């Protein structure tokens, strides 16, 4: 006698965990503010996953099946977690070694406040396009640009928005980016045809972002305050560190490895270890002071100081509280709250997927899409919604891509329409969701809360809006090739 098949979830059942999540997160933010992500939000996500599991159990899905899928879903976070941990180590050793302070000093000499925001956006865009990784750009150049911003009395929140805007533009348009490769694969499109089709929404979006950043720089308030006490930051850093161009070698090595498509985890790990080596070689007194153990011999104290920067990050003691706050950062341990948030968010997304609740919501959106433009708009909304529910940009690309591909073919639409919509709704909105892997990473790495930089992530905000406008206006919607349309037509 065979076991009964699980029952199809209703739309109300599908929406119940999501509504619970939204109410819980709003309550967490109201009660704890910016501290919600470090404690309350993971609890809300776990409780929401429990609500989704209860719905699945009621519909006849075995707990063991839900648990196995939960494990599989959390396993998706293994690579991002290791990258995140090693980025924490890299930040700690690069501050101790003088790499980040050198970048700050050079940046303050080269970048004028009037054009700082658009320049930060363009620099990150160019580098991200070359290496295909928004995470690497944010974890290296982004950290330094935040320091430059504070030294120039600029807004860290707007700077974070500029960094993220540029990094995601470059990531999206790079043929060696993971998301740029995954999107056409999920949609059944060809890579370079996908990139060409993306230019119609991506370039207007980055143009809008650059105009806004330039306007803020020329006419707006920078958002900084002279009362923070940075003083003459280059002088303070020069007194504290032995600075020089050679301290940028770890940065160059990381970028070269990234361009060569070396795997992300060992690339960041090598950068962090090089930072520790450079700290021992060029900042020995600071490294010994960080060890803070007079009983150790100097060689062991150097090793202990570099090791401490990897684990706990760098704790500055310059005599200037504002500068100390700027430089006291990094370490593996500093990323643990973010790791907890990512695990809980992906666990919620995995349970939603296995219980069929995520697919049920997507099918409801699909049923409402009657025209080609509304189908593309529905794809964009679905990809963003998957970012919210599943908490991972790869799932936001693969799940809607898998579910929508047959409908695009049935309606005679080229797969490039689907792949572009996935990027417009999935890739670039991922850092706007605090519990998404990308949102959590950017907040932890740049030291700016997601909701604080969100209003200034102009490219990430403009992209979906431009794409939605073009979809509703029927602009640049590619038909399926005649031969392919014949194959896709029902018999």
C-alpha positions in Angstrom: 0.0 0.0 0.0 1.6 3.3 -1.2 1.7 6.4 0.9 -0.7 9.2 0.0 0.7 12.1 -2.1 1.0 15.4 -0.2 -1.9 17.8 -0.7 -1.5 20.9 -2.8 -1.1 24.0 -0.6 -3.6 26.8 -0.9 -2.6 30.4 -1.6 -3.6 31.3 2.0 -1.3 28.6 3.3 1.5 29.8 1.1 1.1 33.4 2.3 0.8 32.6 6.0 4.6 32.0 6.8 5.4 35.1 4.7 3.0 37.3 6.5 4.3 35.9 9.9 7.8 36.7 8.7 6.9 40.3 7.7 5.1 41.0 10.9 7.9 39.5 13.0 10.6 41.4 11.2 8.8 44.7 11.5 8.4 44.1 15.2 12.0 43.2 15.5 13.1 46.4 13.8 10.7 48.4 15.9 12.0 46.9 19.2 15.7 46.6 18.4 16.4 49.0 15.5 19.7 48.3 13.8 20.5 45.6 16.3 17.6 43.4 15.0 19.7 41.5 12.5 22.1 40.3 15.3 19.5 38.5 17.4 15.8 39.1 16.8 15.7 38.6 13.0 17.3 35.1 13.1 14.7 34.1 15.7 11.9 35.4 13.6 13.2 33.6 10.5 13.4 30.3 12.4 9.9 30.7 13.8 8.6 31.5 10.2 10.4 28.3 9.0 8.5 26.5 11.8 5.2 27.9 10.5 6.0 26.8 7.0 6.9 23.3 8.3 3.6 23.0 10.1 1.8 23.8 6.9 3.8 21.1 5.1 3.1 18.6 7.9 -0.6 19.3 7.7 -0.5 18.7 3.9 1.1 15.3 4.3 4.8 16.0 3.9 7.0 13.9 6.3 9.1 15.8 8.8 12.2 13.8 7.7 11.7 15.1 4.1 11.4 18.7 5.4 14.5 18.2 7.5 16.6 16.8 4.7 15.6 19.7 2.5 16.4 22.1 5.3 19.9 20.6 5.5 20.3 20.9 1.8 19.1 24.5 1.7 21.5 25.6 4.5 24.3 23.8 2.6 24.0 26.4 -0.1 25.5 28.9 2.4 28.7 27.0 3.0 30.7 28.8 0.3 29.3 32.3 1.1 29.9 31.7 4.9 33.6 30.8 4.3 34.0 33.8 2.0 32.4 36.0 4.6 34.6 34.6 7.4 37.8 35.1 5.4 36.7 38.6 4.3 36.5 39.4 8.0 40.1 38.1 8.5 41.2 40.0 5.4 39.8 43.3 6.8 41.6 42.7 10.1 45.0 41.9 8.6 44.8 44.6 5.9 44.1 47.3 8.5 47.0 46.0 10.7 49.4 45.7 7.7 48.6 49.3 6.5 47.0 48.2 3.3 43.6 49.8 4.0 45.2 52.9 5.6 47.3 53.4 2.5 44.3 53.1 0.3 42.5 55.7 2.5 45.4 58.2 2.3 45.8 57.8 -1.5 42.1 58.0 -2.0 41.9 61.2 0.0 44.6 62.7 -2.2 43.1 61.6 -5.5 39.3 62.0 -4.8 37.7 65.4 -4.4 34.4 65.6 -2.4 32.6 67.1 -5.3 33.0 64.0 -7.5 33.7 61.4 -4.8 30.4 59.5 -5.0 30.3 59.0 -8.8 34.0 58.2 -8.8 33.5 55.6 -6.1 30.7 54.1 -8.1 32.7 54.0 -11.4 35.8 52.6 -9.8 33.9 49.7 -8.3 32.0 49.2 -11.5 35.2 48.9 -13.6 36.9 46.5 -11.1 33.8 44.4 -10.7 33.4 44.0 -14.4 37.0 42.9 -14.7 36.9 40.4 -11.9 33.2 39.4 -11.9 32.7 39.6 -8.2 30.7 42.3 -6.3 31.7 40.6 -3.0 35.4 40.9 -3.6 35.1 44.6 -4.6 33.0 45.5 -1.5 35.4 43.5 0.8 38.5 45.3 -0.6 37.9 48.6 -2.3 34.6 49.2 -0.6 36.1 49.0 2.9 38.8 51.5 1.9 36.3 53.9 0.2 34.2 53.9 3.4 37.3 55.0 5.2 38.1 57.7 2.6 34.5 59.0 2.9 34.8 59.4 6.7 38.2 61.1 6.3 36.7 63.5 3.7 33.6 64.2 5.9 31.4 62.4 3.4 28.4 60.1 4.2 29.3 56.4 4.8 25.7 55.5 3.9 25.8 57.2 0.5 29.3 55.8 -0.1 28.0 52.3 0.6 25.2 52.9 -1.9 27.8 54.1 -4.5 30.0 51.0 -3.8 27.1 48.6 -4.1 25.7 50.3 -7.2 29.0 50.1 -9.0 29.9 46.6 -7.8 26.6 45.2 -8.9 26.7 46.9 -12.3 30.1 45.5 -13.0 29.1 42.1 -11.6 26.0 42.0 -13.7 27.7 43.0 -17.0 30.8 40.7 -16.5 30.9 37.5 -18.5 32.9 35.8 -15.7 30.3 36.6 -13.0 28.5 33.7 -11.4 25.1 35.3 -11.6 25.7 36.4 -15.2 26.5 32.8 -16.1 23.7 31.3 -14.0 20.9 33.5 -15.3 21.0 32.5 -19.0 21.6 28.9 -18.0 18.4 29.0 -15.9 16.5 30.6 -18.8 18.0 28.6 -21.6 19.7 31.6 -23.2 23.2 32.1 -24.7 25.6 34.0 -22.4 26.7 36.9 -24.6 23.3 37.3 -26.2 22.0 37.6 -22.6 24.6 40.3 -21.8 23.8 42.3 -24.9 20.1 42.2 -24.1 20.8 43.4 -20.5 22.4 46.6 -21.8 18.9 48.0 -22.5 18.0 48.1 -18.8 21.4 48.2 -17.2 23.0 51.2 -18.9 20.1 53.6 -18.3 20.0 52.4 -14.7 23.7 53.1 -14.1 23.3 56.5 -15.9 20.5 57.4 -13.5 22.7 56.4 -10.6 25.7 58.4 -11.7 23.5 61.5 -12.3 22.1 61.2 -8.8 25.5 60.6 -7.2 27.0 63.6 -9.1 24.1 65.8 -8.1 24.6 64.9 -4.4 28.3 65.6 -4.7 27.9 69.0 -6.4 24.7 70.4 -4.9 23.7 68.2 -1.9 24.7 67.8 1.6 27.5 65.2 2.0 25.8 63.9 5.2 29.0 64.0 7.2 29.8 66.0 10.3 33.0 67.8 11.3 32.2 67.0 14.9 33.3 63.3 14.6 36.9 64.2 15.3 38.9 62.7 12.4 41.1 65.8 12.2 43.8 65.5 9.5 43.3 61.8 8.9 46.3 61.3 6.5 48.6 62.8 9.1 47.2 60.7 11.9 47.5 57.5 9.8 51.1 58.5 8.8 52.0 58.9 12.4 50.5 55.5 13.3 51.6 53.4 10.3 54.6 53.0 8.0 52.8 53.8 4.8 54.0 53.0 1.2 52.8 51.9 -2.2 54.2 48.4 -1.6 51.4 47.9 1.0 49.0 47.7 -1.9 50.6 44.4 -3.2 48.0 42.2 -1.3 45.2 44.1 -3.1 46.9 43.6 -6.5 47.4 39.9 -5.8 43.7 39.4 -4.9 42.5 41.2 -8.0 44.9 39.3 -10.3 43.8 36.0 -8.8 40.1 37.0 -9.2 40.7 38.0 -12.9 42.4 34.6 -13.5 39.2 33.0 -12.1 41.0 31.5 -9.1 38.3 30.2 -6.6 36.9 32.8 -4.3 37.7 31.2 -0.9 41.4 30.6 -1.5 41.7 34.0 -3.2 40.4 35.8 -0.1 42.3 33.5 2.2 45.6 34.3 0.3 44.8 38.0 0.6 44.2 37.7 4.3 47.4 35.7 4.9 49.4 38.2 2.8 48.0 41.0 5.0 49.3 39.1 8.1 52.7 38.6 6.5 52.9 42.3 5.5 51.9 43.3 9.0 54.8 41.3 10.4 57.3 42.7 7.9 56.2 46.4 7.7 54.2 47.1 10.9 56.1 45.0 13.5 55.6 47.3 16.4 51.8 47.5 15.8 51.7 43.8 15.5 53.5 43.2 18.7 51.3 45.7 20.5 48.2 43.9 19.2 49.5 40.6 20.7 49.5 42.4 24.1 51.6 39.7 25.8 54.9 40.8 27.4 55.9 37.2 28.2 56.2 36.3 24.6 59.5 36.6 22.6 59.3 39.1 19.8 59.0 36.5 17.0 56.2 34.8 18.9 54.6 38.1 19.6 54.6 39.0 15.9 52.9 35.7 15.1 50.4 36.2 17.9 49.6 39.7 16.7 49.0 38.6 13.1 47.0 35.6 14.4 44.8 37.9 16.6 44.1 40.2 13.6 42.8 37.1 11.7 40.5 36.0 14.5 39.5 39.2 16.4 40.4 41.9 13.9 42.4 45.0 14.6 41.9 47.1 17.7 43.3 50.6 17.0 44.9 52.8 19.7 45.8 56.0 18.0 44.6 58.4 20.8 41.8 59.7 18.5 38.5 58.0 19.3 37.0 58.6 15.8 40.1 57.2 14.1 40.1 54.2 16.5 36.5 53.6 15.6 37.3 53.7 11.9 40.2 51.2 12.2 38.9 48.8 14.8 37.3 46.3 12.5 37.5 42.8 11.0 38.3 39.4 12.2 36.5 36.0 11.8 34.5 36.5 14.9 33.0 39.8 13.7 31.1 37.9 11.0 29.4 35.3 13.2 26.2 37.3 13.7 25.9 37.6 9.9 26.6 33.9 9.5 23.7 33.1 11.9 21.4 35.4 10.0 22.3 33.7 6.7 21.8 30.2 8.0 18.4 31.0 9.5 17.3 32.8 6.3 18.3 30.0 4.0 16.7 27.5 6.3 13.4 29.4 6.0 13.7 29.5 2.2 14.5 25.8 2.0 11.4 24.9 4.0 9.2 27.2 1.9 10.5 25.5 -1.2 10.1 21.9 0.0 6.6 22.4 1.3 5.6 23.8 -2.1 4.6 27.2 -0.7 7.1 29.1 -2.7 6.0 27.5 -6.0 2.4 28.1 -5.1 3.0 31.8 -4.7 4.9 31.9 -8.0 2.2 30.1 -9.9 -0.4 32.6 -8.6 1.7 35.4 -10.0 2.2 33.6 -13.3 -1.6 33.0 -13.7 -2.1 36.8 -13.5 0.3 37.6 -16.3 -1.7 37.8 -19.5 0.5 39.8 -21.9 4.2 39.5 -22.7 5.0 42.7 -20.8 3.1 41.5 -17.7 4.9 38.2 -17.9 8.3 39.9 -17.8 7.1 42.2 -15.0 5.8 39.2 -13.1 9.2 37.6 -13.5 11.0 40.6 -12.0 8.6 40.8 -9.1 8.9 37.0 -8.5 12.8 37.2 -8.6 12.7 39.9 -6.0 10.1 38.1 -3.9 12.3 35.0 -4.0 15.2 37.1 -2.7 13.0 38.0 0.2 11.6 34.6 0.9 14.5 32.3 0.0 17.2 34.8 1.1 19.7 33.8 -1.7 20.3 35.4 -5.1 21.1 32.1 -6.7 17.7 30.7 -5.7 16.1 33.9 -6.9 17.6 33.2 -10.4 17.2 29.4 -10.6 13.8 28.8 -9.1 11.9 31.5 -11.2 14.0 30.6 -14.2 13.1 26.9 -14.0 9.4 27.6 -13.4 8.9 30.4 -16.0 11.0 29.0 -18.9 8.3 26.8 -20.4 5.8 29.7 -20.3 8.2 32.0 -22.2 8.6 29.4 -24.9 4.9 28.7 -25.1 4.2 32.4 -25.6 6.9 32.7 -28.3 9.3 34.9 -26.3 13.1 34.6 -26.5 14.8 33.2 -23.4 16.9 36.4 -23.2 13.8 38.2 -22.0 13.6 35.8 -19.1 17.3 35.9 -18.3 17.4 39.7 -18.3 14.3 39.8 -16.1 15.9 37.4 -13.6 19.0 39.7 -13.3 16.9 42.9 -13.1 14.7 41.4 -10.3 17.0 38.9 -8.7 20.7 39.8 -8.9 20.7 43.5 -8.3 17.9 43.5 -5.6 19.7 40.9 -3.4 21.7 43.5 -1.4 18.5 45.4 -0.6 17.2 42.6 1.6 18.8 42.6 5.1 18.5 38.8 5.7 19.5 37.9 2.1 23.1 36.5 1.9 24.1 39.6 -0.2 22.4 42.1 2.0 23.9 40.6 5.2 27.3 40.4 3.5 27.3 44.1 2.4 26.1 45.3 5.8 28.7 43.3 7.6 31.6 44.2 5.3 31.0 47.9 4.8 29.8 48.5 8.3 26.6 50.2 7.2 23.2 48.7 8.0 21.2 47.6 4.9 18.3 49.9 5.5 20.8 52.8 5.9 22.5 52.3 2.5 19.3 51.1 0.7 18.0 54.6 -0.2 21.3 55.4 -1.9 21.8 52.1 -3.8 20.5 54.0 -6.8 21.5 51.5 -9.5 19.9 48.6 -7.6 16.7 50.7 -7.1 16.6 52.1 -10.6 17.3 48.7 -12.4 14.0 47.0 -11.6 12.0 50.2 -12.2 13.6 50.7 -15.6 12.9 47.1 -16.4 9.3 47.2 -15.3 8.7 50.4 -17.4 10.2 48.8 -20.5 8.1 45.6 -19.9 4.9 47.5 -19.5 5.7 49.7 -22.5 6.5 46.7 -24.6 10.1 47.9 -25.4 12.9 45.6 -26.4 10.9 42.4 -26.0 12.6 39.7 -28.2 10.4 37.2 -30.0 11.5 33.6 -30.2 13.3 32.6 -33.4 10.9 31.0 -35.8 12.4 27.6 -35.7 12.5 27.6 -32.0 8.9 28.9 -31.9 7.7 26.0 -34.0 9.4 23.5 -31.6 7.8 25.3 -28.6 4.3 25.3 -30.1 1.9 22.7 -28.7 1.1 19.8 -31.0 
